[in-house]
Amino acid sequence: MLSFLSCVEDGEFELPILGAEKEYKNLKSLTEIASLYQGSLIEIKEDITTSAYVTSNDREGNFFKSIFIQDAFENPKIGFEIKINDTNLHARYTVGRKIFIKIKGLFLNKNKDGSYQIGDRNTFGNAIDRIGVNDYVNFIDRASEIATITPLPLKISELSEKHQNILIKINKVQSEIKGLQYAWPKAGSSIYFVDRMLVSCESSEKIIFRNSIFSTFKGLFIPDKKGAITGVFTIVESEKMVMIRDTKDINFTEDYGCFNNPTLASLSDVKNLFTQDETLISENLKIKVVVTSDSSKGNISTKNAFAQDASAGILLNFTDTHNLNLGDEIEIAVGELSLTKQNGLLQLNLTSKNIVTKTTGILPLAELITIEQALSGNYESKLVKIEDVQFKNITKNYLGLNTLTSDCDNELKISSIETTAIFSNNQVNDKKGTITGIMTQNNEVFIHIRDESDIDFNENYECTSVDNNPISNDLFFSEYAEGSSSNKYIEIYNGTGEVVDLSNYKVELYINGSTVSSKNIFLNTLSNTLLDKEDVFVIYHTKASNFIKSEGDINASVAFFNGDDAVVLKHNDIIIDVIGLVGEDPGTAWEVAGISNATQNHTLIRKSSVIKGNTTWNISAGTNISNSEWEVKDQDYFSSVGKK
């Protein structure tokens, strides 16, 4: 008879209801019971009764020697686990059964993961153990009420410690990996549970799906679809978990895939989803954009591309290489992709597999803006056109950094031109006109150009500063001192209005009318090869006075001149300034500004009106044209060396 009863389902055979419809004098809620816990295992010595509804079912073997209860059949506030040293508990405590627990003599605990538990005390006296097989019926009365339990609908992100032991429902989830069995153990494994992972199609968050290797459905396959899961929620070792009663708790009926049939959205709407350092896009969306960059010209990586629609532009950052061309119209499924900012520039991170379609599109017209608007940062990743601009430094090639200006005072930098760009070694355009490019950022505003054809400069332009003083296009000699003994130096001035890289600059010395330089020095000899705007670079004689040395930058033999030796400044091996005539020996020295032998035993200072070097040292009709640019000072006049 006992054997028969242990297998009978509740409802199939009427088990006697213990204390049916009894009145309990000291009836407290589960929340009140929880308040008795004060941080450690506690024995309940007061005659207290609480009521609850059963949510678990061990019929299919996924729960073992425990029943889970909650305080209400809908919208519960708290749940408990009751540990019982018996099996087939579903026969007595079916799902929805209201029960009364007389907890005097039982123990209450809250484990490290925040789960409330009722049971006996273990042999060490510090944790909950199961209530004896012959004792639990004395503590638990069954009421006649069997309610329909409404699972609490929650998102994975909403689940917390307070929801433990409660029956919950999570919608729009699927198995992270298709084709898995519920709990088929690996050969030789000693584990009792198998953990699978479910992923939310709403938030891309994950939760552990735990099943017992003793469950009747362990060998069945989790449906390769998506939908809702109902189960008892718990936390183990800080990991969120859900356990089902049987496979009826799995309602996966929709096609597998979180981002099937995405909805078309504007790029602006997608960019507005960005809220922090990294934002995962959970919406099932797609965008349709046109590629505005051109990787075929070598100035952008094949792992990057700029694209835009009518609403906005963005940088596409691929983890693999793409084969996108200028003007391609592409659809991108953005669900589960991330938005990040790199040095202030918003980018969409993706792989080429996220491109749904690719066709030849129509390149959008570049938006006409001013240089001031460009500097505002409001046109990020958009194709723009700016008129009446020129390069501040027209003596260099495209490689590296270049700066644009419209009035020689404002500045808009061009993104560093890559060595792989097919136009990197071409000389920059020395006129003014219109530039087309894509606005970008790298901790400050830049404009990216695709090709040299983005530069449409064909008008003459005289660059002046904000106070109408002309700005130099390159470095030039600003002082020359041929002092007593070895007090000699040559000073080079940067009046370009921007920092200049000295890597391609060289000074040469031509002695006694020679046509071949006897001494030379590249200005990048020092570790710091950058010369700030309005700064000078001073080369001095190795035996010059301590004052000259203190103001100088480097000593070199090109400062071994004696008044009748020509000094030449070169950029990219092209002469940009001279002192004296190469190939001519004047005898003692050259005349300057009517002063004979001025390049010997004198200091020469370039007049403030001079803004660029002079490649000739002409004497015509008795007038020294080029050296009239100099002021002649007495020998050992060094007060201005190193200062501008």
C-alpha positions as CSV (number, residue, x, y, z in Angstrom):
1,M,0.0,0.0,0.0
2,L,2.8,2.4,0.9
3,S,4.6,1.6,-2.4
4,F,1.4,2.3,-4.3
5,L,0.8,5.6,-2.6
6,S,4.3,6.9,-3.3
7,C,3.6,6.7,-7.1
8,V,0.1,8.1,-7.1
9,E,-0.2,11.6,-8.6
10,D,-1.9,14.3,-6.6
11,G,-5.5,14.5,-7.8
12,E,-5.5,10.8,-9.0
13,F,-5.9,9.6,-5.5
14,E,-7.1,11.7,-2.6
15,L,-4.4,12.0,0.0
16,P,-5.7,13.3,3.3
17,I,-5.3,17.0,3.8
18,L,-3.4,17.6,6.9
19,G,-5.1,20.3,9.0
20,A,-7.6,21.0,6.2
21,E,-9.1,24.5,6.5
22,K,-7.6,24.9,9.9
23,E,-7.2,28.3,11.5
24,Y,-3.7,29.3,12.5
25,K,-3.4,31.6,15.4
26,N,0.1,33.0,14.6
27,L,0.0,33.2,10.8
28,K,2.8,35.3,9.2
29,S,3.7,36.1,5.6
30,L,6.9,34.8,4.0
31,T,8.2,38.3,4.0
32,E,7.8,38.4,7.8
33,I,9.5,35.1,8.1
34,A,12.4,36.4,6.0
35,S,12.8,39.3,8.4
36,L,13.6,36.9,11.2
37,Y,16.9,36.1,9.5
38,Q,19.7,38.2,11.1
39,G,22.8,37.1,9.2
40,S,23.3,33.5,10.2
41,L,21.4,30.2,10.6
42,I,18.5,30.6,13.0
43,E,16.2,28.1,14.8
44,I,12.6,29.1,14.9
45,K,11.4,28.6,18.5
46,E,8.2,30.6,18.3
47,D,5.0,28.9,17.3
48,I,4.6,30.5,13.9
49,T,2.9,29.4,10.7
50,T,3.2,30.7,7.2
51,S,1.4,30.0,4.0
52,A,2.7,29.8,0.4
53,Y,2.1,28.3,-3.1
54,V,4.1,25.5,-4.5
55,T,5.9,26.3,-7.9
56,S,8.2,23.3,-8.5
57,N,7.5,19.8,-9.7
58,D,9.9,16.9,-9.3
59,R,7.9,14.5,-11.5
60,E,10.3,14.7,-14.4
61,G,13.4,14.5,-12.1
62,N,14.7,18.0,-12.7
63,F,14.2,19.0,-9.1
64,F,15.4,16.8,-6.2
65,K,14.4,16.6,-2.6
66,S,13.2,20.2,-2.4
67,I,10.0,22.1,-3.1
68,F,10.0,25.8,-4.1
69,I,7.3,28.1,-2.8
70,Q,6.3,31.7,-3.2
71,D,4.0,34.0,-1.3
72,A,1.3,34.5,-4.0
73,F,0.1,32.7,-7.1
74,E,0.5,35.9,-9.1
75,N,2.8,38.9,-8.7
76,P,4.8,37.3,-5.9
77,K,7.2,39.3,-3.7
78,I,9.3,36.5,-2.3
79,G,10.2,32.8,-2.7
80,F,11.7,30.1,-0.5
81,E,13.2,26.7,-0.9
82,I,12.1,23.9,1.6
83,K,14.6,21.1,1.7
84,I,13.0,17.7,2.3
85,N,14.7,14.3,2.4
86,D,12.1,12.6,0.2
87,T,11.4,12.1,-3.5
88,N,8.1,12.2,-5.5
89,L,7.2,15.3,-3.6
90,H,4.9,16.3,-6.5
91,A,2.5,13.5,-5.4
92,R,1.8,15.5,-2.3
93,Y,2.7,19.1,-3.3
94,T,1.5,19.7,-6.8
95,V,2.1,22.9,-8.6
96,G,-0.3,25.6,-7.3
97,R,-1.1,23.8,-4.1
98,K,-1.4,26.2,-1.2
99,I,0.4,24.9,1.9
100,F,0.8,26.0,5.5
101,I,4.3,25.5,7.1
102,K,4.5,25.3,10.9
103,I,8.1,26.5,11.2
104,K,8.6,26.0,15.0
105,G,11.5,23.7,15.3
106,L,12.8,24.3,11.8
107,F,15.7,26.4,10.8
108,L,15.9,29.4,8.5
109,N,18.9,30.5,6.5
110,K,19.9,32.7,3.6
111,N,22.8,31.4,1.5
112,K,25.6,33.5,0.1
113,D,23.7,34.0,-3.1
114,G,20.7,35.4,-1.2
115,S,18.3,32.4,-1.4
116,Y,16.0,31.9,1.6
117,Q,15.9,28.2,2.8
118,I,13.9,26.3,5.4
119,G,14.9,22.9,6.7
120,D,16.8,21.1,9.4
121,R,20.2,22.0,10.6
122,N,23.3,20.1,9.2
123,T,25.6,18.2,11.4
124,F,28.1,21.1,11.6
125,G,25.3,23.5,12.7
126,N,26.1,26.1,10.2
127,A,23.8,25.4,7.2
128,I,20.4,24.0,6.2
129,D,19.9,20.3,5.7
130,R,16.8,18.3,4.6
131,I,13.9,17.7,6.9
132,G,13.6,14.0,7.7
133,V,11.5,11.7,5.5
134,N,9.2,10.9,8.4
135,D,9.1,14.4,9.8
136,Y,8.2,16.9,7.1
137,V,4.5,16.0,7.0
138,N,4.3,17.1,10.6
139,F,5.5,20.6,9.6
140,I,3.6,21.1,6.3
141,D,-0.2,21.1,6.0
142,R,-1.9,21.0,2.6
143,A,-4.8,23.3,2.0
144,S,-7.6,22.4,-0.4
145,E,-6.8,25.3,-2.7
146,I,-4.9,24.6,-5.9
147,A,-4.3,27.9,-7.7
148,T,-3.1,28.5,-11.2
149,I,0.4,30.0,-10.8
150,T,1.0,32.9,-13.2
151,P,4.8,33.1,-13.8
152,L,6.3,36.6,-13.2
153,P,7.3,38.0,-16.6
154,L,10.8,39.5,-16.4
155,K,13.8,40.3,-18.6
156,I,17.1,38.8,-17.8
157,S,18.4,42.3,-16.9
158,E,15.6,42.7,-14.4
159,L,16.3,39.4,-12.5
160,S,17.9,39.9,-9.1
161,E,18.4,38.3,-5.8
162,K,14.8,39.2,-4.7
163,H,13.4,37.0,-7.5
164,Q,15.1,33.8,-6.3
165,N,12.9,30.7,-5.9
166,I,10.0,32.4,-7.8
167,L,8.4,31.1,-10.9
168,I,9.4,33.4,-13.7
169,K,8.9,33.7,-17.4
170,I,11.4,35.2,-19.9
171,N,10.2,36.0,-23.4
172,K,12.2,36.1,-26.7
173,V,15.0,33.8,-25.8
174,Q,16.8,31.0,-27.6
175,S,19.6,28.6,-27.0
176,E,22.9,30.2,-27.7
177,I,24.0,27.1,-29.6
178,K,21.7,25.1,-31.8
179,G,21.5,21.3,-31.7
180,L,22.1,20.7,-28.0
181,Q,20.4,18.1,-25.7
182,Y,18.9,19.3,-22.5
183,A,21.3,17.5,-20.2
184,W,23.1,14.5,-21.8
185,P,26.3,14.2,-19.8
186,K,29.7,13.7,-21.3
187,A,31.2,10.2,-21.0
188,G,32.9,9.7,-17.7
189,S,31.5,12.9,-16.3
190,S,30.6,13.0,-12.6
191,I,28.4,16.1,-12.7
192,Y,24.8,16.0,-11.8
193,F,23.7,19.1,-13.8
194,V,24.4,20.3,-17.3
195,D,24.4,24.0,-18.0
196,R,23.3,25.4,-21.3
197,M,23.1,29.1,-22.2
198,L,20.1,31.0,-23.3
199,V,20.4,34.4,-24.9
200,S,17.8,37.2,-25.0
201,C,16.8,38.5,-28.4
202,E,15.7,41.7,-26.7
203,S,18.9,42.6,-24.9
204,S,21.5,40.0,-26.0
205,E,22.0,39.2,-22.3
206,K,22.5,35.6,-21.3
207,I,21.2,33.3,-18.5
208,I,22.2,29.7,-17.6
209,F,19.7,27.0,-18.4
210,R,20.4,24.2,-15.8
211,N,19.0,20.7,-16.1
212,S,19.6,17.5,-14.2
213,I,21.2,14.4,-15.7
214,F,18.5,12.4,-13.9
215,S,15.7,14.3,-15.7
216,T,13.4,12.2,-17.9
217,F,14.1,14.6,-20.8
218,K,17.9,14.8,-20.5
219,G,18.4,13.2,-23.9
220,L,15.9,15.3,-25.8
221,F,17.0,18.2,-27.9
222,I,16.3,21.8,-27.0
223,P,14.1,23.2,-29.8
224,D,16.1,25.1,-32.4
225,K,13.6,27.9,-32.2
226,K,13.0,30.9,-30.0
227,G,10.3,31.9,-27.7
228,A,9.5,31.9,-23.9
229,I,10.8,29.9,-21.0
230,T,9.0,29.4,-17.7
231,G,11.0,28.1,-14.7
232,V,12.2,28.6,-11.2
233,F,14.8,31.3,-10.9
234,T,17.8,31.0,-8.7
235,I,21.4,32.3,-8.4
236,V,24.4,30.0,-7.9
237,E,27.9,31.3,-7.4
238,S,26.6,34.7,-8.5
239,E,25.4,33.3,-11.8
240,K,21.7,33.7,-12.8
241,M,20.0,30.4,-13.6
242,V,16.6,29.1,-14.5
243,M,15.3,25.5,-14.1
244,I,12.2,24.1,-15.8
245,R,9.8,21.5,-14.3
246,D,9.3,19.7,-17.6
247,T,9.6,20.4,-21.3
248,K,6.1,22.1,-21.3
249,D,7.9,25.0,-19.7
250,I,9.7,25.6,-23.1
251,N,7.5,27.4,-25.6
252,F,9.9,28.0,-28.5
253,T,7.7,28.3,-31.6
254,E,9.3,31.1,-33.6
255,D,12.1,30.7,-36.1
256,Y,15.6,30.6,-34.6
257,G,17.5,33.8,-34.9
258,C,17.2,37.0,-32.9
259,F,17.4,39.4,-35.8
260,N,15.4,37.9,-38.6
261,N,13.5,40.3,-40.9
262,P,15.0,43.5,-39.4
263,T,13.1,46.8,-39.7
264,L,14.7,49.6,-41.8
265,A,15.8,52.5,-39.6
266,S,17.6,55.8,-40.3
267,L,21.3,56.0,-39.5
268,S,20.6,58.9,-37.2
269,D,18.2,56.8,-35.2
270,V,20.8,54.1,-34.8
271,K,23.5,56.5,-33.8
272,N,21.1,57.9,-31.2
273,L,21.1,54.5,-29.5
274,F,24.7,55.2,-28.3
275,T,24.7,55.9,-24.6
276,Q,28.1,54.9,-23.1
277,D,31.5,53.7,-24.0
278,E,30.1,50.6,-25.7
279,T,26.4,50.2,-26.6
280,L,25.1,46.8,-27.8
281,I,22.2,47.3,-30.3
282,S,19.4,45.1,-29.1
283,E,16.8,46.3,-31.6
284,N,16.1,44.2,-34.7
285,L,17.1,46.9,-37.2
286,K,18.9,47.5,-40.4
287,I,20.3,50.5,-42.1
288,K,20.7,51.4,-45.8
289,V,23.8,53.6,-46.5
290,V,26.1,54.5,-49.3
291,V,29.9,54.1,-49.0
292,T,31.6,57.5,-49.3
293,S,35.2,56.5,-48.7
294,D,37.5,54.9,-51.3
295,S,39.9,52.2,-50.2
296,S,41.3,51.8,-53.7
297,K,43.3,55.0,-53.3
298,G,45.1,53.6,-50.3
299,N,44.3,56.3,-47.9
300,I,42.0,54.2,-45.7
301,S,42.2,50.7,-44.5
302,T,40.1,47.9,-46.0
303,K,38.9,47.3,-42.4
304,N,37.3,50.8,-42.3
305,A,34.8,52.6,-44.5
306,F,32.7,55.8,-44.2
307,A,29.1,55.6,-45.1
308,Q,26.0,57.8,-44.9
309,D,22.3,58.1,-45.6
310,A,20.2,61.2,-45.8
311,S,20.2,61.6,-42.0
312,A,23.8,61.0,-40.9
313,G,27.2,59.5,-41.6
314,I,29.3,56.9,-39.6
315,L,32.6,55.1,-39.6
316,L,32.2,51.4,-40.3
317,N,34.9,49.4,-38.3
318,F,35.2,45.9,-39.7
319,T,36.9,43.0,-37.8
320,D,37.7,41.5,-41.2
321,T,38.5,43.1,-44.6
322,H,35.7,44.3,-46.8
323,N,35.4,44.7,-50.6
324,L,33.4,47.9,-50.6
325,N,33.8,50.5,-53.3
326,L,33.1,54.2,-53.4
327,G,29.3,54.6,-54.1
328,D,28.2,51.1,-53.1
329,E,24.8,51.0,-51.4
330,I,24.7,48.5,-48.7
331,E,22.2,47.2,-46.1
332,I,23.6,46.3,-42.7
333,A,21.7,44.3,-40.1
334,V,22.7,46.1,-36.9
335,G,21.0,44.0,-34.3
336,E,23.6,42.7,-31.8
337,L,26.3,45.0,-33.2
338,S,28.1,47.5,-31.0
339,L,28.5,51.2,-31.2
340,T,31.8,52.6,-29.7
341,K,33.7,55.9,-29.7
342,Q,37.3,55.9,-30.7
343,N,39.1,59.1,-29.9
344,G,35.7,60.9,-30.1
345,L,34.6,59.3,-33.3
346,L,31.5,57.2,-33.2
347,Q,31.8,53.9,-35.1
348,L,29.7,50.8,-35.9
349,N,31.6,47.6,-35.3
350,L,30.8,44.8,-37.6
351,T,32.0,42.0,-40.0
352,S,31.4,41.8,-43.7
353,K,28.8,39.0,-42.9
354,N,26.5,41.7,-41.4
355,I,26.1,43.3,-44.9
356,V,22.7,42.0,-46.1
357,T,22.8,43.4,-49.6
358,K,25.2,45.4,-51.8
359,T,24.4,47.2,-55.0
360,T,25.8,50.1,-57.0
361,G,24.3,53.2,-55.5
362,I,24.3,57.0,-56.1
363,L,27.0,58.9,-54.2
364,P,25.5,61.6,-52.1
365,L,26.3,65.2,-53.0
366,A,28.9,66.8,-50.7
367,E,27.3,69.3,-48.4
368,L,28.7,72.8,-48.8
369,I,29.9,74.2,-45.5
370,T,32.3,76.8,-44.2
371,I,35.6,76.0,-42.4
372,E,34.0,77.4,-39.2
373,Q,31.1,74.9,-39.6
374,A,33.6,72.1,-40.2
375,L,35.4,73.0,-37.0
376,S,32.1,72.8,-35.0
377,G,32.2,69.0,-35.1
378,N,28.6,68.9,-36.2
379,Y,29.3,67.1,-39.5
380,E,30.9,64.0,-38.2
381,S,31.5,61.3,-40.9
382,K,29.6,63.3,-43.5
383,L,30.8,64.1,-47.0
384,V,31.3,67.9,-47.2
385,K,32.8,70.6,-49.5
386,I,34.6,73.7,-48.3
387,E,35.5,76.6,-50.5
388,D,38.2,79.3,-50.4
389,V,40.8,77.3,-48.5
390,Q,44.5,76.5,-49.1
391,F,47.3,74.6,-47.5
392,K,49.2,76.5,-44.8
393,N,52.4,74.9,-45.9
394,I,52.7,74.5,-49.7
395,T,56.3,73.3,-49.7
396,K,55.7,69.7,-48.5
397,N,54.1,66.6,-50.0
398,Y,50.8,65.1,-48.9
399,L,52.3,62.4,-46.7
400,G,51.6,62.9,-43.0
401,L,49.7,65.8,-41.6
402,N,48.6,68.9,-43.5
403,T,46.7,71.9,-42.4
404,L,44.1,74.0,-44.3
405,T,43.2,77.6,-43.7
406,S,40.9,80.2,-45.1
407,D,42.4,83.3,-43.5
408,C,45.8,82.0,-42.3
409,D,44.6,82.2,-38.8
410,N,42.0,79.4,-38.5
411,E,43.1,75.9,-39.1
412,L,41.5,72.6,-40.2
413,K,43.7,69.6,-40.2
414,I,43.6,66.9,-42.8
415,S,43.7,63.4,-41.4
416,S,47.2,62.1,-41.7
417,I,47.8,60.8,-45.3
418,E,48.9,57.2,-45.2
419,T,52.2,56.0,-46.8
420,T,50.0,53.6,-48.8
421,A,48.0,56.4,-50.4
422,I,48.8,56.6,-54.1
423,F,49.2,60.4,-53.9
424,S,51.2,60.5,-50.7
425,N,54.5,61.6,-52.3
426,N,53.0,64.3,-54.5
427,Q,53.6,67.9,-53.7
428,V,50.6,69.7,-52.2
429,N,48.7,72.2,-54.3
430,D,50.1,75.7,-53.9
431,K,46.8,77.5,-54.8
432,K,43.5,78.0,-53.2
433,G,40.0,76.6,-54.0
434,T,37.6,73.9,-52.9
435,I,38.3,70.7,-50.9
436,T,35.9,67.7,-50.7
437,G,36.2,65.2,-47.9
438,I,34.7,63.4,-45.0
439,M,34.6,65.1,-41.6
440,T,36.1,62.9,-38.9
441,Q,37.7,63.1,-35.4
442,N,40.8,62.0,-33.6
443,N,40.4,63.9,-30.3
444,E,39.9,67.0,-32.5
445,V,38.2,67.7,-35.8
446,F,39.9,66.5,-39.1
447,I,38.8,66.2,-42.7
448,H,39.6,63.0,-44.5
449,I,40.4,63.1,-48.2
450,R,40.1,60.1,-50.5
451,D,42.4,61.2,-53.3
452,E,44.3,64.1,-54.6
453,S,41.3,64.8,-56.9
454,D,39.5,65.9,-53.7
455,I,41.7,69.0,-53.9
456,D,40.3,71.5,-56.5
457,F,42.7,74.5,-56.0
458,N,43.3,76.7,-59.1
459,E,43.1,80.3,-57.7
460,N,46.0,82.4,-56.6
461,Y,46.0,83.0,-52.9
462,E,48.2,85.3,-50.7
463,C,48.0,84.1,-47.2
464,T,48.0,86.7,-44.5
465,S,47.7,86.5,-40.7
466,V,44.8,87.9,-38.7
467,D,46.7,91.2,-38.4
468,N,47.4,91.3,-42.2
469,N,51.0,90.2,-41.9
470,P,52.0,87.6,-44.5
471,I,52.8,84.1,-43.3
472,S,55.8,82.2,-44.6
473,N,55.3,79.1,-46.7
474,D,58.5,77.5,-45.4
475,L,61.5,77.9,-43.1
476,F,64.2,80.5,-43.8
477,F,67.4,81.9,-42.4
478,S,66.7,84.6,-39.8
479,E,70.2,85.3,-38.4
480,Y,73.8,84.8,-39.4
481,A,76.7,85.6,-37.1
482,E,80.4,85.7,-38.0
483,G,81.8,86.8,-34.7
484,S,85.2,87.0,-33.2
485,S,87.1,83.8,-32.7
486,S,84.6,80.9,-33.0
487,N,81.5,82.8,-32.1
488,K,79.6,81.8,-35.2
489,Y,76.0,80.5,-35.7
490,I,73.2,80.3,-38.2
491,E,69.6,80.6,-37.2
492,I,66.5,79.2,-39.0
493,Y,63.0,80.5,-38.4
494,N,59.6,78.8,-38.6
495,G,57.1,81.5,-39.7
496,T,54.7,79.0,-41.3
497,G,52.1,79.3,-38.6
498,E,52.3,75.6,-37.8
499,V,54.6,72.9,-36.3
500,V,57.2,71.8,-38.9
501,D,58.8,68.4,-39.1
502,L,62.6,68.9,-39.7
503,S,63.1,65.4,-41.1
504,N,63.6,66.6,-44.7
505,Y,65.6,69.8,-44.1
506,K,69.3,70.2,-44.6
507,V,72.0,73.0,-44.3
508,E,75.0,72.9,-46.5
509,L,78.3,74.9,-46.4
510,Y,80.2,75.8,-49.6
511,I,83.7,77.0,-48.9
512,N,85.8,79.5,-50.9
513,G,83.6,79.5,-54.1
514,S,83.3,75.7,-54.3
515,T,80.3,74.3,-56.2
516,V,80.3,71.2,-54.0
517,S,79.3,71.4,-50.3
518,S,82.1,70.5,-47.9
519,K,79.9,70.3,-44.8
520,N,76.3,69.5,-44.3
521,I,73.8,68.6,-41.6
522,F,70.3,67.3,-41.6
523,L,68.1,69.1,-39.1
524,N,66.6,65.9,-37.7
525,T,69.9,65.0,-36.1
526,L,68.3,65.8,-32.7
527,S,65.8,63.4,-31.2
528,N,63.1,66.0,-31.4
529,T,62.6,66.7,-35.1
530,L,59.6,69.1,-34.7
531,L,60.0,72.9,-34.8
532,D,57.2,74.8,-33.2
533,K,55.6,77.7,-35.0
534,E,57.5,81.0,-34.5
535,D,60.4,79.1,-33.0
536,V,64.0,79.0,-34.3
537,F,66.6,76.3,-34.8
538,V,70.2,77.4,-34.1
539,I,73.3,75.7,-35.4
540,Y,76.5,76.9,-33.8
541,H,80.3,76.5,-33.9
542,T,81.6,73.8,-31.6
543,K,83.9,76.4,-29.8
544,A,81.3,79.2,-29.6
545,S,80.8,81.1,-26.4
546,N,78.8,79.7,-23.6
547,F,76.1,82.2,-24.2
548,I,75.7,81.1,-27.9
549,K,75.7,77.5,-26.8
550,S,73.0,78.1,-24.2
551,E,70.8,79.6,-26.8
552,G,71.6,77.1,-29.6
553,D,70.3,73.7,-30.5
554,I,73.2,71.8,-32.0
555,N,76.9,72.4,-32.8
556,A,78.0,71.4,-36.3
557,S,80.8,72.0,-38.8
558,V,78.5,73.9,-41.2
559,A,79.0,76.8,-38.8
560,F,82.7,77.0,-39.8
561,F,82.2,79.8,-42.3
562,N,84.5,82.9,-42.6
563,G,82.5,85.5,-44.5
564,D,83.4,84.3,-48.0
565,D,81.5,80.9,-47.7
566,A,78.0,80.3,-48.9
567,V,75.4,78.7,-46.7
568,V,72.3,77.0,-48.2
569,L,69.0,75.7,-46.7
570,K,67.3,72.9,-48.5
571,H,63.9,71.2,-48.1
572,N,63.5,67.8,-49.8
573,D,66.8,68.6,-51.5
574,I,65.4,71.7,-53.0
575,I,67.1,75.1,-52.2
576,I,64.7,77.4,-50.3
577,D,67.2,80.0,-48.9
578,V,70.8,81.1,-49.3
579,I,73.4,83.4,-47.8
580,G,76.1,84.2,-50.4
581,L,76.7,82.9,-53.8
582,V,77.5,79.2,-54.4
583,G,80.5,78.9,-56.7
584,E,81.8,82.4,-56.1
585,D,84.6,83.6,-53.8
586,P,84.1,87.3,-53.0
587,G,87.6,87.5,-51.7
588,T,87.0,88.7,-48.2
589,A,83.2,88.9,-47.8
590,W,80.0,90.0,-49.6
591,E,78.6,93.5,-49.3
592,V,75.3,93.8,-47.6
593,A,73.1,96.9,-47.6
594,G,75.9,99.1,-48.7
595,I,78.3,97.8,-46.0
596,S,81.4,96.1,-47.5
597,N,82.6,92.8,-46.2
598,A,79.3,92.6,-44.2
599,T,79.3,88.8,-44.1
600,Q,82.6,88.8,-42.2
601,N,82.9,90.1,-38.6
602,H,79.2,91.1,-38.5
603,T,75.9,89.7,-37.4
604,L,73.1,89.7,-40.0
605,I,69.4,89.8,-38.9
606,R,66.6,89.3,-41.4
607,K,64.2,92.2,-41.6
608,S,60.8,91.7,-40.0
609,S,59.1,92.3,-43.4
610,V,60.7,89.2,-44.9
611,I,58.4,86.2,-44.8
612,K,60.3,83.7,-47.0
613,G,63.7,82.6,-48.1
614,N,65.5,83.9,-51.2
615,T,67.2,81.4,-53.5
616,T,69.4,84.0,-55.2
617,W,71.9,86.4,-53.9
618,N,71.8,88.9,-56.7
619,I,73.9,92.0,-57.4
620,S,72.5,94.0,-60.3
621,A,73.4,97.5,-61.4
622,G,75.2,98.1,-58.1
623,T,72.2,97.2,-56.0
624,N,72.3,94.1,-53.9
625,I,68.7,93.0,-54.2
626,S,68.5,89.9,-52.0
627,N,70.8,91.0,-49.2
628,S,68.9,94.3,-48.8
629,E,66.6,92.0,-46.8
630,W,69.2,92.0,-44.0
631,E,70.1,94.4,-41.2
632,V,73.8,94.5,-40.5
633,K,74.9,94.6,-36.9
634,D,78.3,94.9,-35.3
635,Q,80.5,91.9,-34.7
636,D,79.5,89.8,-31.6
637,Y,76.0,91.3,-31.7
638,F,74.3,88.2,-30.2
639,S,71.4,89.6,-28.1
640,S,68.6,88.2,-30.3
641,V,70.0,84.7,-31.0
642,G,67.5,82.0,-30.2
643,K,64.6,84.5,-29.5
644,K,61.8,85.5,-31.8
